[in-house]
Amino acid sequence: MSAPSEDTFAEEEGEMEDVDEAGSSDEDEEGMEEEEGADGEGQKKVYVPGMESLQPGEELEMDRTAYRMYHECQTGAPCLSFDILRDGHGDGREQFPLAMLLCAGTQGDTALSNRLVVMRMHNLHGTETEKEGEESSEEDSDEEEEDEDKKPQMELAMMPHFGGINRVRTTQRGEQSLAAVWSEKGQVEIFDLRPQLEAVHSSAVMAAFVKQQKEATALFSFSGHMIEGFAVDWSPTVPGRLVSGDCRKNIHVWQPREGGTSWQIDQRPFSSHSKSVEDLQWSPTEATVFASCSVDQSIRIWDIRAPPNSMLSTDEAHTSDVNVISWNRSEPFLLSGGDDGLLKVWDLRQFKTGRPVANFKQHSAPITSVEWNPVDSSVFAASGADDVISQWDLSVESCNVGARVEGVKELPPQLLFLHQGQSEIKEIHWHPQVPGVLISTALSGFNLFRTISV
């Protein structure tokens, strides 16, 4: 599809494609459903990543019937971290076309080539399978006009940022839309995204925004970590409260001051970890409690009223680095993923035992991102360095997939879907306002999709 007009960009171009243009490459996505094919050599079969290899001459072809929606987009330099900005269109929306807002940070070739990006994606339609049978030229013309109307659209507002961006997390505090940014220059910075949000919603504002291009100015910054890091999270219960962790092992809690432009940061760090803190997650229900995971293979639970040591821990949660964690919004479950390729579900009521209540080994490389579905407490997704995104449902106890599709009997019954097509997947997020929609970012760009399984 054609890219947006040039006046919607701040120096870099972006592209967005729909499924009809992106559905035939040799790296495309594969659903868990078997495709129907002709008898003989042309018959199609299910490909299961990690269980088989492509033979010479074989190519992966996307099964469009396995997706309710699928789109791709690129932003120039890769964005290896992003977050979803809540919008005013309401929750629980499933009617096409859809719209959404993202904030992302780039990892450019040089420190000067990076951007803090706000993206507005809209006119996102669902996946349509090819129509069968012959059609007249008049019908073809009508269909072309309809396809033109259904092209997805994207506006980008980019602000130059010195240094590659390691992690981005957003929150809403009153009228402010804030982004916390961990960058390679060893600082955690807070940015007010209002100018960029105004630009992506108005062509006139965008034109003025592009003309005045200057380096992003932080609302507030903290250099006390003295080293770079990746772990940061906004509290879902106390607006403006933040926690950040670094590669040295230290964690700092930020308390917002009145006025919305500054924070008080406890200079005494939470420091029970012995190696780099990789991820942090606030409890969705307890305002003073957060969890952390580390290269030291442990997961720890903290209460900010009792620093500096953790109150609960599992010292050998994984056999190698614990990369990512996610706290279930409605159940006392914590999900973790490690360099060992394992996904583990922890019941916090039994955390002291050191034994997870569920353990899955489907990915063949380190886990790069995990997240519980915000509206279905039994469903989660994970991504790995094997370039696969998996979707799971813990409520499934038995499954007849093996009976329906030859060659997948070995798959765990809780596995719903395997999505492919990106290279070096770094982060995934469910959209909190659009049920079932999952967004992923990778070195090759973004995917936005909803499968038939969720």
N, C-alpha and C positions, 0 to 999 in steps of 0.2 A: 504494500500500500504506500501511498505517498506520505512523506513526512509532513508535519505541521509547517505552517508558514514561517519564514525566517524571523519575523518579528516576535515570535514566541520563545526565542532562545537568547541565552546570555552566552554568546561566543561559541557554544558547542551545539551540535545537532543531535537530535534523538529520532528514533524510528519506532514505529509500532506496527505489528502485523497481526492479522487475524488468522484463524485456523485454516481457512481455505488457501492461504498463501504459504503457510508454514507446515503443511502436513505431509511432506513427501521426502524429507531428507534422510540420510542414513543414520542420523542420530536422534530421530524423533521418538516421542513418547509411546509407551506401550501399556495398555490396560491389562487387567486381569481377566478380561473376557476374551474368549476365542473368536477370531474373525471367521466369517463364512467365506469359503473360496471354492473355486471350481475343482472338480475331481482331477486326480493325476498330479503332474509335476507343479502345476500352478496353485495348488492348495496352500492356504496360509495356516500358520500354526502360532501358538502362543510362545513368546520368548520370555524366559524368566531370568533376570540378571543374577549372576553369581552361580547359577546352576547349569549353565550351558554356554558355549561359545558360538559365535557366528562362523559359519563355514564360508570358504571362498565363494564369492559371487552372491552371498546372501546379504540382504539389506533389511533394516528395521523399517516398518511402515506404520504410521500412526493409525490406531483404530478410533476414528472420530466418534463412533457410537459410545465409546467409554467416557466421553466428556460432555458435560452440560455447557461448559464454556472453556475456551482456551485462547489466550492472546500472548504475544511476545512483544518486548520493547527493548530498545537500547538507548543509552544515554552518553555515548562517547566513551570516556574512561570508565572502567568497571566500578560499580558501587558494591562493595563487599559487606556493607551493613546498611540497614534501612529500618524504618518503623512506619506504622500506619497512623495517619492523623484522622481523628474522628471528625465527621462533617455534620452538617445540619439536615441531612436527608432522612434521618430516622433510623431506627434499628429494625432488624428482621426483614429487610427488603430483599425480595427475590425477583421482582419484575424487571425484565430487560427493556431498554438498555440500562446498564449500571454505570455508576461513576464512583471514583474513589480518589483519595489524596494520600500521597506518600512523601516522606522526607528521607533522603539518603545522602551518604557521603562517599566521595570517590577515593580511589587509590591510584593516583596518576603516576606517570613515569618519573616525574620530578616533584619536589615539594611545592613548587610554584604552579603546578598544573592541576591542582585539586579544587574541588567545588563542593559546597553544601547545596544540595538540590531539593527543591520542592516540586513534585510532579502532580499534575491534575490529569487523570485519565477518565475519559467519559465516552458516551455512545458505545459502550461495550455490550455487544449482543452475544447471544448464545450460539453454540455450535450447531451447524446445520449439515446434515448428511447430503450427499449428492443425490439429486433427483434421477430416477430411472426413466428410461424411454426417450424417444425422440421428441424434440421440441421445435416449434416453428421459429423462424427468424424474429417474428414479432414478439413471441414469448421470451426469446433470448434477449431482445432489446429491453423489454420490461424488467427482466431479471437483472440486467446490467445496471439499470437505473436504481433498482432496489438495493443492489450490492453497494453502489456508491453511497447511498443514504446510510448504510450500515457500517461504513468504515469507522474503526475506532479512532479516537482523537486524543492527543496528548499535548499539554503545555508544560514547559519546563522553566522554572525561575532559578538561575544558578548564581551563587555568590562565591567569588574566589576565596579559598581557604588555604593558608600556608600550612603544608604538612598533610600527609595522607591520613584519612579518617578511619580509625579502627572500629568504632562502634557508635551508633546513633540511637538514642531513645527519646521519645516525645511524650509530652503530657499537656493537659489543659489545666491552667490555674486561673480561675475567673475568666476574664476576656483574653488572657494571654495563651498563645500556643507556643510552647517552649521545646527546644531540642537540647539535650545534653550530649556533648560530643567528646569522645576520647580520641585524641590524635597522637601521631607518632612524635610530636614535639614535647610529649610528657605533661600535657595539661588537660584538665577537664574543663570545658567551656560551656556556658549556657547561652543560647541564642534565642532571640524573639523572632519568630517566623512570620510575623504579621505582614511585613513588606512583600515577602515572596508569595504569601497566600493571596494578598490583594492583586498581585501581578498575574497570577495564573487564572484569575477570575475576570480580568478586564484587559482587553487588548490595548486600550489607551494607557492604563497603568503599566502594562508590560513594556510598552515602547519607551516610557520614561525610565523604567527600571533598568532596561538594557543600556540606555545612554549613560547612566550614572554609575556604571560598573566600578566597584571598588571592593577591596577585601572585606570579608564579613567581620563586623565588629561585635565582639561578644558582650552580652549584657553583664556577664560575670565570669571570672575564670579562677581556677585553683591550681597552683603549681606545687603544692605541698607533697604530692606523691614522689616528686624528684625522679621519676622514671615513667615510661609509658605503661599503658594498661589497656584492658579490653572490657572489664566488668563494670557495668553501671546499670542502675534501675531506679525508676521513679516509684514512689509509694502510691498504690491505688486507693489508699484510705486517708492519707494526709496530703492535701494538695501542696506541691512544691518540695516535699521531703525527698531526698535523694541519697543513694549509697553508691560509692565508687571503690573499686579495688584495682591494685596494680600488679605489675610483674615481679615486684620485690616481695609480695605477700601481705601488704598492708591494706586495710579497709578503712575508709572514712565515711562518716554519716554527716549529711548536710541538712541543716534546719533552716527553712525560709524565714527571712525577716519581713516585717511589715513593709509594704510598698512594692514588693514584687521584683526588686532589682538587685537584691543581695542575699547572701546566705551566710549563716554561722556554721563553721566546720570544726568539729572536735579534733584538736591537734593530736590527741592521744588515739592512735589507731587501734582497731580490733585486729589482733595479730596472732591468733592461734595457728594459722597455716604456716607451713615451713617453706613453701614454694609459691610460685605465681598463682594469683587468684584469677580464674578464667571466666567465671560467670557469677552473677548475683541475682536473687529474686526476693522481693518483699512478699510476706504473707498477704493473701488477698483479704484476710479477715482480722488479723491481729496487727494493730498499727505499729507496734514496737519490735516486731519479729521479722527477721530476714534469713535467707539461706545462702550459702556460698559453696562453690566447688573449686578444686585446685589441681595443679600439676602434682601435688603430693598425694594424689589418689583418694583424698577424703572429701566428704560432704559435711558441712557444719551448719547448725542452726544457732542463731544469735538473738539476744534480746538487748536492745540499745540501752535499757535501764540498768544493765549489769555488765559494763565493759570491764576488762578488755578481752575476756576469754569467752569462747562459745559455750552454750549450755548443753548442747547435744551434738554428738558427732558419730560418724561411721568412718573409721580411719582407713579402711581398705574397701571403699565402695566399688572401685574398679581395679583391675590389675595394672592399669597405666593411668595417664592423665585423665582427669574428669573434665571434659570440655564445656558442657552445657547442662543446665537444669531448667525445669519449668514446674511451677507450683499450680496444682489444680485449683480452679476457682471455687468449687463447691464441695470437693471431697478432700480428706486429709492425706492426699497423695502428692509425692514429689517424683518427677520423672528426670532421669539423668542419662547422658550419653558420653562415652569415653573414646579414647584412642584405640581401645580394644575392640571397637565396633559394636559393643553391647549397648542395648537399651534396657534400663532397669527402672522398675516402678517401686517406690518406697512408701509404705504405710507409716506415717509419722507417729502413729500410736504404738508402733512396734520398732521404732527407729533404733533403739538401743541394742536390739538383737543383732544388728548388722546384716540382716538377711532381707533382700528385696522380696516383695510379694509376687513379682513377675520379672522375667528375664528373657530377652529376645536377642537372637543372633541371626539377623537377616542380612545386615550390611557387611560388606567384605573389606571395609576400610574405616578409618576414624569417623565418628559422628561429629558433624559440624553444627547442627542446630536441632532443637526439639521444642515442641509447643503443644500443650493441651488445647483442644477445641474449646472456644469460649462459651459455647452454648450447649455442648454435649459432653458431659463430664467423663464419659467412658472412651472418647475418641481422642487420639493424638496423632501428630505427624512428626517425622524425623527426616533429616537429610544427612548424607554421608559423602566422604571424599571418593566414594565409588561412583559418584555422579548419579545417584538414585535418591528419589524422595519416596518414603513409604508412609502409608496411612494405616492406622490400626484402630481396632475397636475391642476394648477389654471385655465388653458385655457378651461377645460371641463365645459360646462354649463348644459348639460343634459346627461343622461346615461340610458341605458336600461338593466343594470346588474340585477336589481330587476326582470325584466321580464324574463331573461334567467336563473337565478339561484334562486331557491326557498330559502327564508329565509334571503336575504340580501337587501331587499327593504329599510331598515332603514339606510344603509350606505350612506355617502355623495357622490355625483356624482364625486367629485374631487379625491376621494381615488382610487388609481390604484391597490395597491398590499399590502398584509400583509405577512411578512416573519417571521418565527419562528425557534426555534431549539437551541438557545443559552440561557445560564443562566447569568443574571446580565450583560446585554449589557451596555457598557460604552461610546463608541465613534464610529461614522461612518464617512466615507469620500468617495465621488465620485472620481474615478480616473480621473485626468484632461486630460490625453492623450488617454484614452480608453473609448469611449462613452458608457454610460449606466452601467458600472461596478461599483458596490458599495462594499466597504470593511467595515467590522465591527469587533470590538474586544470586548470580554466579558471575564468573569471569566473562561468560558469553552473553550476559544480559539478564533481563527479568522474564519470568513466566507468571501469568495470572490465569488460574484455572479452577474449575470445579468438576470433580469426577462424578460418575453416577453412583459411587459408593457412599458419599457423604452429602 
